[in-house]
């Protein structure tokens, strides 16, 4: 186990980048303003009367993406103090929450699940490279994770809950160093490889 602050410190060293304050404590007034605006927008969105209809057989990852898009579209119609914008490029975060009243913006990650289970130990991948954080956000950087909980009935998705987590330097995270390859990388590699083919 680690926390978010020490993760970003170690990441800077691993990336060979200067140490930067990439996670900060939330100002209680900022967090309260976000909560109030989202609560109002969630109520005004009337999700209990407006299901998302999807094609039968849509796989789970696609459902998650469709729920996130649907949620952002509806909430955006009712948010008054903030707006949710895309954060272009690969990696974390997909979106940013931008204040309409001052030049602040916050990393905003949205996940979708059938329900929030406090005993569930499945990984929720949050962040990896610091590139987008360094490019799009100024210190202090306050991170927000939104989890949309939904029911799927036939081909209709009903959004039931929205949980907001205001992540801080002391937020506990699991850290897993990963390496990946692609067939392109393997084909250009200088390592030994052997391939066997079945006969005709």
Secondary structure as UniProt FT lines:
FT   STRAND          2..3
FT   HELIX           4..15
FT   HELIX           28..45
FT   HELIX           47..49
FT   STRAND          52..53
FT   TURN            56..57
FT   HELIX           60..76
FT   TURN            77..78
FT   STRAND          82..86
FT   STRAND          95..99
FT   STRAND          105..113
FT   TURN            118..119
FT   HELIX           131..136
FT   STRAND          143..153
FT   TURN            154..155
FT   STRAND          156..167
FT   TURN            169..170
FT   STRAND          172..173
FT   HELIX           183..188
//
